[in-house]
Amino acid sequence: MSDDAVTRAAALLNSHRESIDRLDAILVYTLGERFKHTQAVGKLKAEHDLPPSDPTREATQIARLEDLAIQADLDPEFAKSFLNFIIREVIKHHEKHQS
């Protein structure tokens, strides 16, 4: 492989990594915003003695996310796993508000 090809590959790699870093920041800020809203939902549920979990809503959201994942060419099982993780965290927060 020539030095030019290695230099081009290194530049391309750097470009991909810069994009990944920006996307990671977007993910973190997006999750932060999402959790601000779920915290508000948790407080509302606690104030009105509603259960911390809503299995119907969760199932709907998982199905919706699976469809979005397919449209985005993302493994739907990964998307489902990711959302299930987030849902578990949200429920934990909601349960804290209940106590």
LOGU-776564 format. One record per residue: residue in three letters; chain; y, x, z of N, C-alpha, C in turn. Coordinates in pm, 1 decimal. Example, Ala and Ser with C-alpha at 12.3 -4.5 7.8 and 13.67 -1.06 7.14 Angstrom:
BEGIN
<rest:ALA	kette:A	nnorth:-569.0	neast:1319.0	nup:780.0	canorth:-450.0	caeast:1230.0	caup:780.0	cnorth:-330.0	ceast:1320.0	cup:780.0>
<rest:SER	kette:A	nnorth:-225.0	neast:1285.0	nup:708.0	canorth:-106.0	caeast:1367.0	caup:714.0	cnorth:3.0	ceast:1290.0	cup:787.0>
//
This chain:
BEGIN
<rest:MET	kette:A	nnorth:-117.2	neast:85.0	nup:0.0	canorth:0.0	caeast:0.0	caup:0.0	cnorth:124.0	ceast:89.9	cup:0.0>
<rest:SER	kette:A	nnorth:220.4	neast:54.3	nup:-81.4	canorth:340.5	caeast:136.4	caup:-93.5	cnorth:434.6	ceast:111.7	cup:24.0>
<rest:ASP	kette:A	nnorth:526.3	neast:207.8	nup:40.9	canorth:627.1	caeast:193.6	caup:147.1	cnorth:713.0	ceast:70.0	cup:125.0>
<rest:ASP	kette:A	nnorth:743.3	neast:37.6	nup:-3.0	canorth:823.3	caeast:-81.5	caup:-33.2	cnorth:752.0	ceast:-209.0	cup:12.0>
<rest:ALA	kette:A	nnorth:622.3	neast:-216.2	nup:-12.3	canorth:544.8	caeast:-334.2	caup:26.1	cnorth:540.7	ceast:-347.2	cup:178.2>
<rest:VAL	kette:A	nnorth:525.9	neast:-236.2	nup:247.7	canorth:523.1	caeast:-238.3	caup:393.9	cnorth:659.4	ceast:-280.7	cup:448.0>
<rest:THR	kette:A	nnorth:765.4	neast:-230.5	nup:388.3	canorth:900.9	caeast:-267.2	caup:430.4	cnorth:925.4	ceast:-415.6	cup:407.4>
<rest:ARG	kette:A	nnorth:883.5	neast:-467.6	nup:290.7	canorth:899.7	caeast:-611.3	caup:262.2	cnorth:818.2	ceast:-695.5	cup:360.4>
<rest:ALA	kette:A	nnorth:695.7	neast:-650.8	nup:388.0	canorth:610.0	caeast:-724.2	caup:482.1	cnorth:671.8	ceast:-724.7	cup:621.6>
<rest:ALA	kette:A	nnorth:728.2	neast:-611.5	nup:663.4	canorth:791.5	caeast:-603.6	caup:795.0	cnorth:913.7	ceast:-695.6	cup:801.6>
<rest:ALA	kette:A	nnorth:991.4	neast:-701.4	nup:695.8	canorth:1108.9	caeast:-788.4	caup:691.9	cnorth:1066.4	ceast:-935.0	cup:696.4>
<rest:LEU	kette:A	nnorth:960.9	neast:-968.4	nup:621.8	canorth:910.2	caeast:-1105.8	caup:621.4	cnorth:856.0	ceast:-1143.6	cup:759.5>
<rest:LEU	kette:A	nnorth:783.3	neast:-1052.8	nup:820.9	canorth:730.7	caeast:-1075.2	caup:955.4	cnorth:845.6	ceast:-1099.8	cup:1053.4>
<rest:ASN	kette:A	nnorth:948.2	neast:-1019.0	nup:1045.4	canorth:1064.6	caeast:-1033.9	caup:1132.6	cnorth:1131.6	ceast:-1170.7	cup:1110.5>
<rest:SER	kette:A	nnorth:1143.2	neast:-1211.6	nup:986.7	canorth:1203.8	caeast:-1340.8	caup:954.7	cnorth:1122.8	ceast:-1455.4	cup:1015.1>
<rest:HIS	kette:A	nnorth:990.5	neast:-1448.4	nup:1001.4	canorth:904.0	caeast:-1551.0	caup:1060.6	cnorth:920.3	ceast:-1553.3	cup:1212.4>
<rest:ARG	kette:A	nnorth:923.8	neast:-1436.9	nup:1273.3	canorth:937.0	caeast:-1429.5	caup:1419.4	cnorth:1070.6	ceast:-1484.4	cup:1467.0>
<rest:GLU	kette:A	nnorth:1176.9	neast:-1459.6	nup:1391.2	canorth:1307.7	caeast:-1515.7	caup:1428.4	cnorth:1303.8	ceast:-1668.1	cup:1422.7>
<rest:SER	kette:A	nnorth:1238.9	neast:-1721.9	nup:1319.9	canorth:1224.6	caeast:-1867.9	caup:1309.4	cnorth:1141.6	ceast:-1922.7	cup:1425.2>
<rest:ILE	kette:A	nnorth:1033.7	neast:-1855.0	nup:1458.4	canorth:948.7	caeast:-1896.7	caup:1570.3	cnorth:1028.5	ceast:-1896.8	cup:1699.5>
<rest:ASP	kette:A	nnorth:1109.0	neast:-1794.0	nup:1721.1	canorth:1191.4	caeast:-1786.9	caup:1842.5	cnorth:1290.1	ceast:-1903.6	cup:1850.1>
<rest:ARG	kette:A	nnorth:1351.8	neast:-1937.7	nup:1737.9	canorth:1444.9	caeast:-2051.3	caup:1736.0	cnorth:1370.2	ceast:-2181.5	cup:1764.0>
<rest:LEU	kette:A	nnorth:1253.6	neast:-2196.6	nup:1704.0	canorth:1174.5	caeast:-2317.9	caup:1725.5	cnorth:1126.0	ceast:-2328.0	cup:1870.3>
<rest:ASP	kette:A	nnorth:1089.9	neast:-2216.1	nup:1930.2	canorth:1051.1	caeast:-2217.0	caup:2071.6	cnorth:1166.7	ceast:-2265.4	cup:2158.2>
<rest:ALA	kette:A	nnorth:1287.6	neast:-2220.2	nup:2127.2	canorth:1405.3	caeast:-2265.2	caup:2202.5	cnorth:1425.4	ceast:-2415.8	cup:2185.3>
<rest:ILE	kette:A	nnorth:1408.4	neast:-2464.1	nup:2063.5	canorth:1421.3	caeast:-2607.7	caup:2037.4	cnorth:1318.0	ceast:-2685.8	cup:2118.6>
<rest:LEU	kette:A	nnorth:1194.4	neast:-2636.5	nup:2121.8	canorth:1089.2	caeast:-2703.4	caup:2198.4	cnorth:1124.6	ceast:-2710.7	cup:2346.8>
<rest:VAL	kette:A	nnorth:1173.0	neast:-2600.6	nup:2402.5	canorth:1206.1	caeast:-2597.1	caup:2544.9	cnorth:1320.1	ceast:-2694.2	cup:2575.7>
<rest:TYR	kette:A	nnorth:1425.5	neast:-2691.2	nup:2495.6	canorth:1537.6	caeast:-2782.1	caup:2518.7	cnorth:1495.9	ceast:-2927.8	cup:2497.4>
<rest:THR	kette:A	nnorth:1410.6	neast:-2953.0	nup:2399.0	canorth:1362.7	caeast:-3088.4	caup:2373.2	cnorth:1278.4	ceast:-3138.1	cup:2490.5>
<rest:LEU	kette:A	nnorth:1190.3	neast:-3052.9	nup:2540.9	canorth:1110.9	caeast:-3092.6	caup:2657.5	cnorth:1200.2	ceast:-3117.1	cup:2778.7>
<rest:GLY	kette:A	nnorth:1303.3	neast:-3035.0	nup:2794.3	canorth:1398.4	caeast:-3055.4	caup:2903.6	cnorth:1463.6	ceast:-3192.0	cup:2894.8>
<rest:GLU	kette:A	nnorth:1507.7	neast:-3229.0	nup:2776.1	canorth:1569.1	caeast:-3361.6	caup:2755.5	cnorth:1468.7	ceast:-3472.4	cup:2781.9>
<rest:ARG	kette:A	nnorth:1347.8	neast:-3453.3	nup:2731.7	canorth:1244.1	caeast:-3555.2	caup:2750.0	cnorth:1218.4	ceast:-3578.6	cup:2898.4>
<rest:PHE	kette:A	nnorth:1206.7	neast:-3469.2	nup:2975.1	canorth:1177.8	caeast:-3482.7	caup:3117.2	cnorth:1295.7	ceast:-3541.7	cup:3194.6>
<rest:LYS	kette:A	nnorth:1417.9	neast:-3522.6	nup:3148.6	canorth:1531.5	caeast:-3588.5	caup:3213.0	cnorth:1513.7	ceast:-3740.6	cup:3203.1>
<rest:HIS	kette:A	nnorth:1471.2	neast:-3786.8	nup:3086.9	canorth:1451.7	caeast:-3931.0	caup:3067.3	cnorth:1330.7	ceast:-3982.0	cup:3144.7>
<rest:THR	kette:A	nnorth:1223.8	neast:-3904.4	nup:3146.3	canorth:1105.9	caeast:-3951.0	caup:3219.9	cnorth:1131.8	ceast:-3950.3	cup:3370.4>
<rest:GLN	kette:A	nnorth:1216.9	neast:-3858.9	nup:3417.2	canorth:1255.2	caeast:-3861.1	caup:3559.7	cnorth:1330.7	ceast:-3991.0	cup:3589.7>
<rest:ALA	kette:A	nnorth:1421.4	neast:-4029.1	nup:3500.0	canorth:1496.6	caeast:-4154.1	caup:3518.5	cnorth:1401.9	ceast:-4273.8	cup:3517.3>
<rest:VAL	kette:A	nnorth:1302.5	neast:-4271.3	nup:3429.7	canorth:1202.8	caeast:-4378.5	caup:3425.0	cnorth:1126.1	ceast:-4382.1	cup:3557.0>
<rest:GLY	kette:A	nnorth:1088.6	neast:-4266.2	nup:3607.7	canorth:1015.8	caeast:-4259.4	caup:3734.9	cnorth:1094.9	ceast:-4318.8	cup:3849.5>
<rest:LYS	kette:A	nnorth:1224.1	neast:-4287.5	nup:3854.5	canorth:1309.8	caeast:-4343.6	caup:3959.8	cnorth:1320.2	ceast:-4494.9	cup:3945.6>
<rest:LEU	kette:A	nnorth:1335.6	neast:-4541.2	nup:3822.8	canorth:1344.5	caeast:-4685.5	caup:3796.6	cnorth:1215.7	ceast:-4756.1	cup:3838.7>
<rest:LYS	kette:A	nnorth:1102.5	neast:-4696.7	nup:3803.8	canorth:973.2	caeast:-4755.2	caup:3842.1	cnorth:960.4	ceast:-4760.6	cup:3994.5>
<rest:ALA	kette:A	nnorth:1001.1	neast:-4653.5	nup:4062.0	canorth:991.2	caeast:-4650.2	caup:4208.3	cnorth:1081.8	ceast:-4755.5	cup:4270.4>
<rest:GLU	kette:A	nnorth:1202.6	neast:-4770.9	nup:4218.8	canorth:1297.3	caeast:-4869.4	caup:4272.6	cnorth:1246.1	ceast:-5012.1	cup:4258.6>
<rest:HIS	kette:A	nnorth:1166.0	neast:-5036.1	nup:4154.7	canorth:1118.1	caeast:-5171.4	caup:4127.2	cnorth:968.7	ceast:-5187.0	cup:4154.3>
<rest:ASP	kette:A	nnorth:914.7	neast:-5089.3	nup:4228.4	canorth:773.1	caeast:-5092.4	caup:4268.9	cnorth:678.0	ceast:-5112.7	cup:4150.5>
<rest:LEU	kette:A	nnorth:707.1	neast:-5042.8	nup:4041.3	canorth:619.5	caeast:-5046.5	caup:3924.0	cnorth:522.8	ceast:-4928.6	cup:3931.5>
<rest:PRO	kette:A	nnorth:404.1	neast:-4942.7	nup:3873.8	canorth:306.8	caeast:-4833.3	caup:3879.8	cnorth:356.7	ceast:-4709.0	cup:3803.8>
<rest:PRO	kette:A	nnorth:321.0	neast:-4589.5	nup:3852.3	canorth:366.4	caeast:-4467.0	caup:3787.1	cnorth:305.0	ceast:-4445.7	cup:3649.0>
<rest:SER	kette:A	nnorth:192.9	neast:-4509.4	nup:3624.9	canorth:122.8	caeast:-4493.4	caup:3497.2	cnorth:123.5	ceast:-4624.9	cup:3420.7>
<rest:ASP	kette:A	nnorth:133.2	neast:-4614.4	nup:3288.0	canorth:128.1	caeast:-4731.7	caup:3200.9	cnorth:27.5	ceast:-4701.6	cup:3089.6>
<rest:PRO	kette:A	nnorth:-100.7	neast:-4727.8	nup:3114.9	canorth:-205.7	caeast:-4690.7	caup:3018.9	cnorth:-185.3	ceast:-4747.0	cup:2878.0>
<rest:THR	kette:A	nnorth:-130.1	neast:-4868.0	nup:2867.9	canorth:-106.7	caeast:-4926.5	caup:2735.4	cnorth:-3.4	ceast:-4844.8	cup:2659.7>
<rest:ARG	kette:A	nnorth:107.3	neast:-4813.2	nup:2725.6	canorth:212.7	caeast:-4731.1	caup:2663.1	cnorth:157.6	ceast:-4593.3	cup:2626.6>
<rest:GLU	kette:A	nnorth:80.3	neast:-4533.9	nup:2716.6	canorth:25.4	caeast:-4401.0	caup:2691.0	cnorth:-65.7	ceast:-4401.7	cup:2568.3>
<rest:ALA	kette:A	nnorth:-151.3	neast:-4502.1	nup:2557.5	canorth:-241.4	caeast:-4511.6	caup:2441.9	cnorth:-162.6	ceast:-4529.1	cup:2312.4>
<rest:THR	kette:A	nnorth:-57.9	neast:-4611.4	nup:2318.1	canorth:27.3	caeast:-4632.2	caup:2200.3	cnorth:94.3	ceast:-4502.0	cup:2158.9>
<rest:GLN	kette:A	nnorth:146.2	neast:-4429.7	nup:2257.1	canorth:214.4	caeast:-4303.2	caup:2228.2	cnorth:118.1	ceast:-4198.7	cup:2170.8>
<rest:ILE	kette:A	nnorth:-2.8	neast:-4193.4	nup:2224.6	canorth:-100.8	caeast:-4097.3	caup:2174.5	cnorth:-135.2	ceast:-4129.4	cup:2029.4>
<rest:ALA	kette:A	nnorth:-158.4	neast:-4256.3	nup:1999.2	canorth:-188.7	caeast:-4295.7	caup:1861.1	cnorth:-70.7	ceast:-4263.1	cup:1769.3>
<rest:ARG	kette:A	nnorth:50.4	neast:-4290.6	nup:1816.1	canorth:171.2	caeast:-4261.2	caup:1737.3	cnorth:183.1	ceast:-4111.2	cup:1710.8>
<rest:LEU	kette:A	nnorth:158.8	neast:-4031.0	nup:1814.2	canorth:169.5	caeast:-3886.6	caup:1798.9	cnorth:61.5	ceast:-3831.7	cup:1705.4>
<rest:GLU	kette:A	nnorth:-57.1	neast:-3889.7	nup:1712.0	canorth:-163.5	caeast:-3847.5	caup:1620.3	cnorth:-122.1	ceast:-3873.3	cup:1475.4>
<rest:ASP	kette:A	nnorth:-63.8	neast:-3989.9	nup:1450.1	canorth:-15.3	caeast:-4021.0	caup:1314.8	cnorth:93.9	ceast:-3923.6	cup:1271.6>
<rest:LEU	kette:A	nnorth:188.4	neast:-3896.3	nup:1362.0	canorth:294.7	caeast:-3800.0	caup:1330.7	cnorth:237.1	ceast:-3662.2	cup:1302.8>
<rest:ALA	kette:A	nnorth:137.9	neast:-3623.8	nup:1380.1	canorth:75.6	caeast:-3491.9	caup:1360.5	cnorth:13.2	ceast:-3481.7	cup:1221.8>
<rest:ILE	kette:A	nnorth:-54.6	neast:-3586.5	nup:1182.2	canorth:-116.1	caeast:-3586.5	caup:1048.5	cnorth:-7.9	ceast:-3572.7	cup:942.0>
<rest:GLN	kette:A	nnorth:101.9	neast:-3648.0	nup:957.8	canorth:212.0	caeast:-3639.0	caup:862.1	cnorth:273.5	ceast:-3498.8	cup:860.1>
<rest:ALA	kette:A	nnorth:274.5	neast:-3432.9	nup:975.6	canorth:335.9	caeast:-3299.9	caup:986.8	cnorth:237.2	ceast:-3188.0	cup:956.4>
<rest:ASP	kette:A	nnorth:115.6	neast:-3223.4	nup:916.3	canorth:11.1	caeast:-3125.5	caup:887.9	cnorth:-20.4	ceast:-3040.5	cup:1011.2>
<rest:LEU	kette:A	nnorth:-25.8	neast:-3108.8	nup:1125.9	canorth:-60.0	caeast:-3046.6	caup:1253.6	cnorth:-192.1	ceast:-3107.0	cup:1299.4>
<rest:ASP	kette:A	nnorth:-275.6	neast:-3026.7	nup:1359.4	canorth:-404.0	caeast:-3074.4	caup:1408.1	cnorth:-381.3	ceast:-3189.9	cup:1506.6>
<rest:PRO	kette:A	nnorth:-427.1	neast:-3310.4	nup:1474.7	canorth:-403.6	caeast:-3425.0	caup:1562.1	cnorth:-467.1	ceast:-3408.8	cup:1700.5>
<rest:GLU	kette:A	nnorth:-577.6	neast:-3337.4	nup:1708.8	canorth:-640.6	caeast:-3314.1	caup:1839.9	cnorth:-551.2	ceast:-3226.4	cup:1927.4>
<rest:PHE	kette:A	nnorth:-486.5	neast:-3127.4	nup:1865.9	canorth:-392.4	caeast:-3043.6	caup:1940.1	cnorth:-274.7	ceast:-3129.0	cup:1987.6>
<rest:ALA	kette:A	nnorth:-220.9	neast:-3211.6	nup:1900.1	canorth:-107.2	caeast:-3297.1	caup:1935.1	cnorth:-145.3	ceast:-3392.0	cup:2048.8>
<rest:LYS	kette:A	nnorth:-264.5	neast:-3447.5	nup:2040.4	canorth:-312.8	caeast:-3539.1	caup:2143.4	cnorth:-327.4	ceast:-3466.2	cup:2276.9>
<rest:SER	kette:A	nnorth:-382.5	neast:-3348.9	nup:2272.5	canorth:-399.5	caeast:-3266.2	caup:2392.0	cnorth:-264.2	ceast:-3233.9	cup:2455.2>
<rest:PHE	kette:A	nnorth:-169.3	neast:-3198.3	nup:2370.9	canorth:-34.8	caeast:-3163.7	caup:2416.1	cnorth:31.3	ceast:-3284.2	cup:2483.2>
<rest:LEU	kette:A	nnorth:22.8	neast:-3400.7	nup:2420.1	canorth:83.4	caeast:-3519.6	caup:2477.4	cnorth:13.6	ceast:-3559.7	cup:2606.8>
<rest:ASN	kette:A	nnorth:-117.4	neast:-3547.2	nup:2611.3	canorth:-189.5	caeast:-3579.3	caup:2735.1	cnorth:-142.4	ceast:-3489.8	cup:2849.6>
<rest:PHE	kette:A	nnorth:-118.3	neast:-3362.8	nup:2820.2	canorth:-65.9	caeast:-3270.3	caup:2921.9	cnorth:70.3	ceast:-3319.6	cup:2971.2>
<rest:ILE	kette:A	nnorth:157.9	neast:-3355.2	nup:2879.3	canorth:291.6	caeast:-3402.0	caup:2915.7	cnorth:281.2	ceast:-3530.4	cup:2998.1>
<rest:ILE	kette:A	nnorth:196.3	neast:-3622.3	nup:2956.0	canorth:179.4	caeast:-3748.8	caup:3028.0	cnorth:132.5	ceast:-3723.1	cup:3171.6>
<rest:ARG	kette:A	nnorth:37.7	neast:-3631.1	nup:3188.5	canorth:-9.3	caeast:-3599.3	caup:3324.3	cnorth:105.5	ceast:-3547.4	cup:3410.9>
<rest:GLU	kette:A	nnorth:189.2	neast:-3462.1	nup:3354.1	canorth:304.5	caeast:-3408.6	caup:3428.2	cnorth:402.5	ceast:-3519.9	cup:3463.9>
<rest:VAL	kette:A	nnorth:428.3	neast:-3608.0	nup:3369.4	canorth:521.2	caeast:-3719.1	caup:3393.1	cnorth:467.8	ceast:-3809.0	cup:3504.4>
<rest:ILE	kette:A	nnorth:339.2	neast:-3840.6	nup:3498.8	canorth:280.2	caeast:-3926.6	caup:3602.5	cnorth:291.3	ceast:-3860.4	cup:3739.4>
<rest:LYS	kette:A	nnorth:269.0	neast:-3728.4	nup:3745.0	canorth:285.5	caeast:-3656.6	caup:3872.3	cnorth:427.7	ceast:-3673.6	cup:3925.4>
<rest:HIS	kette:A	nnorth:525.9	neast:-3659.6	nup:3837.1	canorth:665.8	caeast:-3677.7	caup:3878.1	cnorth:690.4	ceast:-3821.1	cup:3924.8>
<rest:HIS	kette:A	nnorth:634.7	neast:-3918.2	nup:3852.7	canorth:652.9	caeast:-4058.3	caup:3889.6	cnorth:590.3	ceast:-4087.4	cup:4025.4>
<rest:GLU	kette:A	nnorth:473.2	neast:-4028.0	nup:4049.5	canorth:406.5	caeast:-4048.2	caup:4179.1	cnorth:490.6	ceast:-3989.0	cup:4292.4>
<rest:LYS	kette:A	nnorth:557.9	neast:-3877.4	nup:4266.9	canorth:645.7	caeast:-3818.4	caup:4369.0	cnorth:759.2	ceast:-3914.0	cup:4403.5>
<rest:HIS	kette:A	nnorth:813.1	neast:-3982.0	nup:4302.7	canorth:921.3	caeast:-4078.0	caup:4327.0	cnorth:870.9	ceast:-4197.9	cup:4407.5>
<rest:GLN	kette:A	nnorth:744.2	neast:-4230.5	nup:4390.6	canorth:686.3	caeast:-4345.6	caup:4460.4	cnorth:672.3	ceast:-4316.8	cup:4610.0>
<rest:SER	kette:A	nnorth:653.0	neast:-4190.0	nup:4645.4	canorth:630.3	caeast:-4159.2	caup:4787.4	cnorth:755.5	ceast:-4128.1	cup:4864.2>
//
